[in-house]
């Protein structure tokens, strides 16, 4: 079931990294395909990490990808160019106030966006407005509170907690995955279906150890080192130990994380 | 794929409860079937909750079910009688010192047992001894640290923590699911494969809300109320609030728990 996926650079090493990325891509996206001719909105596309996946998996769909950051869209356009894909239009727009008429899109897709918002309800309401009756909304989010590992130390727990607390301090919610169902059901979407997408890593799955544990999760946690230490959430020594403890699971322990994927319909 | 499953009582209500039980049964056991004529050991069968499932799903296998508690075996025999199943022999035995010669069984099955043991390695070594080379060991365990919910309160977290701490105080490990891989790989089993079996519950899954959240998980936590309060782990008011908070997720929030199933082979 593996399919070729062209990122535009093809040395052996990048091929290996692509294999790893595909593992997570399959887990999250294998069941998202839009019909040829359908109009799809990707809200909050950032630098296009998900856009290339959408464009590749639904080559006949007309995808409109919006983000509020013009710089990100420049990067996204570069990414898409390498894919030689003509089915994506990029547009600068605020997801809470979209420049589209009501009922414009057959489908709306939003991935790793709601976690950053103070009021995700506002964006969801706007996405619902531009979605046509009977159209589908797909939401993918993580939940950092779903993480655990073995061995699990106090320091390892603390560094992950820093990431959650920093997100909360910024008005976001790193635990949003677990509340996708009540969030969507509470906003008059129909037929809300949420399914966990579980990452389980042990030494029998080296591609996941490198591709997810080290290069996705630990890299993401490591990215807030400065903010966590300078913000007084943790001291530098504990931080270092926590990251080392997370890394120490690779090759001998286990690593656990759950994403959530929701699909809901706008009532007809 | 639903199959009829006769527990021996058949009012409407028990039928509903059986449906719920089957949901979890399918999740944990759907891929365990033993060939006709094969010799299977169930180690630590208790009152036979899993034995009836094994006997039903592998009607041609010869199952030997052992437990150290004679009283439990009496209950297990009663359960099996209702199934009208002739393929199970019960025997009182200590899993750390089994009355069987080396290499006797084609397969060994152990479910919800290792979590209670101070030295699960000792029992695994004994199970390995009575397993024939090339034979399979199947282990199913939970991991209470995998639990989370929405809404999640401090009191809800604390009552679950009490269960984990009581298990630890008794020498067990309620977080054993996450370490099945290193445990088995470290004991010279081959081809160790561990897969998470994830329970995700939201209001679109009412059978899981009743069958798992309320009647399995919250019931299990509630069972240690006396021990937790009398043992000074928590005060009675916080305990009550924690249980109420867990119950409050039903009908509006979400509930998350992960079991782990491992299959490994004895080297030939």
Interface residues (C-beta under 8 A of the other chain):
Chain A: X143 X145 X146 X148 X149 X150 X152 X175 X178 X179 X181 X182 X185 X192 X193 X194 X195 X196 X198 X200 X202 X203 X204 X252 X253 X254 X256 X258
Chain B: X143 X145 X146 X148 X149 X150 X152 X175 X178 X179 X181 X182 X185 X192 X193 X194 X195 X196 X198 X200 X202 X203 X204 X252 X253 X254 X256 X258
